[in-house]
Amino acid sequence: GENVEQHPSTLSVQEGDSAVIKCTYSDSASNYFPWYKQELGKGPQLIIDIRSNVGEKKDQRIAVTLNKTAKHFSLHITETQPEDSAVYFCAARPYGQNFVFGPGTRLSVLP
Amino acid sequence: EPEVTQTPSHQVTQMGQEVILRCVPISNHLYFYWYRQILGQKVEFLVSFYNNEISEKSEIFDDQFSVERPDGSNFTLKIRSTKLEDSAMYFCASMGQGGTEAFFGQGTRLTVV
């Protein structure tokens, strides 16, 4: 089955700096890769996603890149703000099957 | 904006008791999921449900667990005889036909004492 790894487990950046979180997956059948943001006491919220036929996707300060050959994908947050502080989860999903989540990255943006 | 709603937000139960966690998925969604998250750990898949039957389940989802869509709108997770290790946040998610985005509810915090 699919296995998703995520690094780093914790990340602290100064406000205004960029943050990068990396994930790897094992199942070459996975073709959809969402990123979720989880704030304290809340459910995961989808922030961006990418499909396997795309190499990069950007939405304002957030971007995701996918290297299907190497089976890794990354989340990039530019111009970080304190409200970006949260736990971020990557996930992978072969079509029609469940989502497999990475272990999460706790991002702290320091003012 | 449509959202997945879960009730209750927090449930405390005695070990050995049955609990039912309730979810109202986004209307016209067809795929439903339950996930759990033990405090400080990652989100783990429990079960997926489509066309009124379980489509996939994890090894966590043993005979103590069951799911039901009793009335076409609610989607429930039942734990028959709760154990201390069942204490976790339980998240419901739903996804539309042909879609890939899954939307999560706010979760139910289950505490077994």
Boltz contact constraints between the chains, C-beta under 6 A:
constraints:
  - contact:
      token1: [A, 32]
      token2: [B, 100]
      max_distance: 6.0
  - contact:
      token1: [A, 42]
      token2: [B, 106]
      max_distance: 6.0
  - contact:
      token1: [A, 43]
      token2: [B, 91]
      max_distance: 6.0
  - contact:
      token1: [A, 43]
      token2: [B, 104]
      max_distance: 6.0
  - contact:
      token1: [A, 43]
      token2: [B, 105]
      max_distance: 6.0
  - contact:
      token1: [A, 43]
      token2: [B, 106]
      max_distance: 6.0
  - contact:
      token1: [A, 43]
      token2: [B, 107]
      max_distance: 6.0
  - contact:
      token1: [A, 44]
      token2: [B, 104]
      max_distance: 6.0
  - contact:
      token1: [A, 46]
      token2: [B, 101]
      max_distance: 6.0
  - contact:
      token1: [A, 98]
      token2: [B, 45]
      max_distance: 6.0
  - contact:
      token1: [A, 98]
      token2: [B, 48]
      max_distance: 6.0
  - contact:
      token1: [A, 98]
      token2: [B, 56]
      max_distance: 6.0
  - contact:
      token1: [A, 101]
      token2: [B, 42]
      max_distance: 6.0
  - contact:
      token1: [A, 101]
      token2: [B, 43]
      max_distance: 6.0
  - contact:
      token1: [A, 103]
      token2: [B, 42]
      max_distance: 6.0
  - contact:
      token1: [A, 104]
      token2: [B, 42]
      max_distance: 6.0
